[in-house]
């Protein structure tokens, strides 16, 4: 997953859209707003990529909406924009360093990946007969 989609997904999953719970998280909220504002500034608030961001904001638990976001990031060329990519990487780094939200910011690349968070369970079974 590209850093832009990962940063947006991590920020939304961490609940940063509602604002900061404390002063230390304000930098995360500001980083998310900066990234989104860069996307709006480059592509417009009615662009497919910004609409995909807002769809993820509306349903942060939807894997399909996150996939559309990743597709639109690639189609728009946002992942080739140095300033947008730098803002996304900065936000990802801050998410991973903040103990209050670090466990909810995950990034996976590859096939057959299962991820669980907060004492959850995940597994991948490929071509395994059911018992």
VMD Tcl script that draws the C-alpha trace (Angstrom):
set ca {
  {0.00 0.00 0.00}
  {1.30 3.45 -0.84}
  {2.19 5.78 2.05}
  {-0.65 8.19 1.27}
  {-3.41 5.57 1.56}
  {-1.70 4.02 4.58}
  {-1.43 7.38 6.37}
  {-5.05 8.28 5.67}
  {-6.26 4.83 6.71}
  {-4.19 4.93 9.88}
  {-5.35 8.40 10.84}
  {-8.99 7.56 10.22}
  {-8.69 4.28 12.14}
  {-7.08 6.14 15.03}
  {-10.09 8.42 15.24}
  {-8.23 11.62 14.42}
  {-11.17 13.05 12.48}
  {-12.91 13.89 15.75}
  {-9.91 15.95 16.84}
  {-7.20 15.42 19.39}
  {-7.92 13.74 22.69}
  {-4.97 15.60 24.19}
  {-2.31 18.10 23.21}
  {0.18 15.43 22.15}
  {-2.23 14.16 19.48}
  {-2.82 17.61 18.02}
  {0.25 17.16 15.80}
  {-1.37 14.02 14.38}
  {-4.62 15.84 13.67}
  {-2.70 18.71 12.08}
  {-0.69 16.24 9.97}
  {-3.84 14.57 8.71}
  {-5.46 17.89 7.85}
  {-2.29 19.02 6.07}
  {-2.24 15.85 3.95}
  {-5.89 16.16 3.04}
  {-5.53 19.87 2.29}
  {-2.61 19.11 -0.03}
  {-4.78 16.61 -1.91}
  {-7.64 19.12 -2.15}
  {-5.24 21.86 -3.26}
  {-3.65 19.74 -5.99}
  {-6.70 17.89 -7.29}
  {-9.78 19.80 -6.11}
  {-12.39 18.92 -3.51}
  {-14.56 17.14 -6.09}
  {-11.73 15.01 -7.49}
  {-11.95 11.24 -7.37}
  {-9.01 10.98 -4.98}
  {-10.51 13.44 -2.47}
  {-13.91 11.78 -2.78}
  {-12.20 8.44 -2.02}
  {-10.61 9.98 1.10}
  {-14.01 11.17 2.26}
  {-15.53 7.74 1.59}
  {-12.90 6.19 3.88}
  {-13.66 8.85 6.49}
  {-17.33 7.89 6.34}
  {-16.67 4.12 6.63}
  {-13.18 3.61 8.06}
  {-13.73 -0.12 8.52}
  {-14.47 -0.74 4.83}
  {-11.65 -2.58 3.07}
  {-13.31 -1.89 -0.28}
  {-13.24 1.87 0.29}
  {-9.57 1.68 1.25}
  {-8.85 -0.23 -1.95}
  {-10.62 2.46 -3.99}
  {-8.55 5.10 -2.18}
  {-5.32 3.31 -3.08}
  {-6.49 3.04 -6.69}
  {-7.39 6.74 -6.88}
  {-4.09 7.77 -5.29}
  {-2.31 5.90 -8.09}
  {-4.61 7.11 -10.85}
  {-4.32 10.74 -9.76}
  {-0.54 10.62 -9.53}
  {-0.64 11.79 -5.91}
  {1.91 9.10 -5.07}
  {4.33 10.80 -7.47}
  {3.98 14.22 -5.79}
  {6.96 14.79 -3.51}
  {5.20 17.18 -1.14}
  {2.13 14.96 -0.70}
  {4.25 11.84 -0.24}
  {6.48 13.60 2.29}
  {3.43 14.73 4.27}
  {2.06 11.17 4.22}
  {5.35 9.65 5.37}
  {5.60 12.23 8.15}
  {2.08 11.42 9.33}
  {2.78 7.67 9.22}
  {5.94 8.12 11.27}
  {4.07 10.20 13.85}
  {1.25 7.64 14.01}
  {3.72 4.83 14.62}
  {5.52 6.80 17.36}
  {2.39 7.80 19.29}
  {1.67 5.11 21.89}
  {-2.01 6.04 22.03}
  {-2.60 5.17 18.37}
  {0.44 3.20 17.21}
  {-1.28 -0.16 17.42}
  {-4.08 0.96 15.12}
  {-1.80 2.16 12.31}
  {-0.89 -0.88 10.25}
  {0.58 -1.29 6.81}
  {0.75 -4.56 4.92}
  {2.19 -5.29 1.51}
  {1.74 -8.61 -0.25}
  {-0.73 -11.41 -0.67}
  {-2.49 -13.60 1.87}
  {-1.94 -11.21 4.77}
  {-4.04 -11.30 7.91}
  {-3.80 -8.51 10.47}
  {-5.42 -8.23 13.87}
  {-5.43 -5.36 16.27}
  {-6.28 -4.91 19.93}
  {-6.33 -8.52 21.03}
  {-8.06 -9.65 17.85}
  {-7.45 -12.77 15.81}
  {-6.59 -13.09 12.15}
  {-5.54 -16.02 10.02}
  {-5.11 -16.93 6.38}
  {-6.07 -20.34 5.05}
  {-5.24 -20.98 1.42}
  {-6.22 -24.27 -0.17}
  {-6.60 -25.82 3.26}
  {-9.40 -28.35 3.62}
  {-11.83 -27.60 6.40}
  {-11.86 -30.12 9.23}
}
mol new
graphics top color blue
foreach p $ca { graphics top sphere $p radius 0.5 }
foreach p [lrange $ca 0 end-1] q [lrange $ca 1 end] { graphics top cylinder $p $q radius 0.2 }
display resetview
